[in-house]
Amino acid sequence: MHSPLSRLIVDVDALDTRAFEGRVTGLSGALIEASGPLDALALGAQATVLGAVPVRAEIVGFRGDRALLAPYDPIEAIRPGMRVALQGGLQMVRPSRAWLGRVIDCFGQPVDREGPLPQGARAHAVRSPPPLAHDRGRVGARLDVGVRALNIFAALCRGQRMGIFAGSGVGKSVLMSMLARGANADVIVIGLVGERGREVKEFIEDTLGEEGRRRSVVVVATSDESAARRRLAPHMACAVAEHFRDEGLDVLLLVDSVTRFAMAQREIGLSVGEPPTTKGYTPSVFAELPKLLERAGPGREGEKGSITALFTVLVDGDDHNEPIADAVRGILDGHIVMERAIAERGRYPAINVLKSISRLMPMCHSEEENMLVARARGALSLYAEMEELIRIGAYKPGADANVDEAMRVRPALEQVLSQRRDELSSIDQAFAQLAEALS
């Protein structure tokens, strides 16, 4: 194993001592147009416009021999002719265990007013490729997430990636807080992308709470920040999660939401001149999604540590077949569907267990547990089919023994699926309650 000093020597040797400089030649919408040495104008390279207040940016495209820069900072003071410092190389970050309990921005800088962040010994690329498919390990044993509905009907294995699909105001943030407090993971990394600025502090202090925050790192890019920041924030969350995974820890990564990441990429893509496709999303959006989502999962074969990830998808108008939802569902290992109708009748978390699927669930549960789940699903499904007839009195008890059984157990199953935000339920407790409901 390399010593910190030898790693530092390698990092120093890799530094490029050359300095490149360009000039602002104009503004194109929300993008800065700049000229400069062709050696320094590379896609993804970092740049800083050197004004009274420096403006950080990233090269996202070209127009002829001019670079198009997506700014991370406000651009109100930008004018033609300003100097632009161009930096090559990858964006790097140095997480450490001292980051637990802290809130950072998309650059890994603290935003919680609790002082500077100690830097770790090892640098990680903010945007790094996932492990090669044949080098990657298999998913591990099941993960107790503390939420009954998920532990029973959409169980997760360590290293699995799931999507939470829901409209606005259906309870995604509350479900995330329950997972952060109740999941049996060593470290929680939370990426809040495009959140309302007012709600960030409420989520951290009230919804997440002291217990959840103590073992969490929170990465924030609010809705009023630039598209470049909103696009970078989930990658920063993945980089922090990868650091802890490489230390042999089991990490739970929660990103809310992938939809706002996709919207930020769409905004940048349209500014560069990409053609809009379905609902205005550009081709680069669908190219970037797997690069982000595939970073989560098990580490390399033979190494300890995993990243179990849940990515929320904000479905537009409760349409679960809109383009981003469709693309994400095809990449991930399962999906959890939250429905407004369930929330409106007062059952939280508002998870529709009949529409939620974990592709790895059969291998998570024992044979006896799978039989209980099948019985419960069958009863809930049959009741859903007959619900209208039952409500209007068209179904007469005794006409069908299976329907009668579904009617009998439904109230108890609703109790199993209902859970307060401050209540934790282990896998054993959840199945004991399910067996009692079906008895």
Buried (B, 14 or more C-beta within 10 A) or exposed (E): EEEEEEBBEEBEEEEEEEEBEBBBBBBBEBBBBBBBEEEBBEEEBBBBBBBEEEBBBBBBBBBEEBBBBBBBBEBEEBEEEBBBBBBBEEBBBBBBEEBBBBBBBBBBEBBBEEEEBEBBEBBBBBBBEBBEEEEBBEBBEBBBBBBBBBBBBBBBBBBBBBBBBBBEEBBBBBBBBBBBBBBBBBBBBBBBBBBEEEBBEEBBEEBBBEEBBEBBBBBBBBEEBBBBBBBBBBBBBBBBBBBBBBBEBBBBBBBBBBBBBBBBBBBBBBBBEBEEEEEEBBEBBBEBBBBBBBBBBBBEEEBBBBBBBBBBBBBBEBEBEBBBBEBBBEBBBBBBBBBBEBBEEEBBBBBBBEEBBBBBBEEBBEEEBBEBBEBBBEBBEBBEEBBEEBEEEEBEEEEBEEBEBBBEBBEBBBBBBBBEBEEBBBBEBBBEBBBEBBE
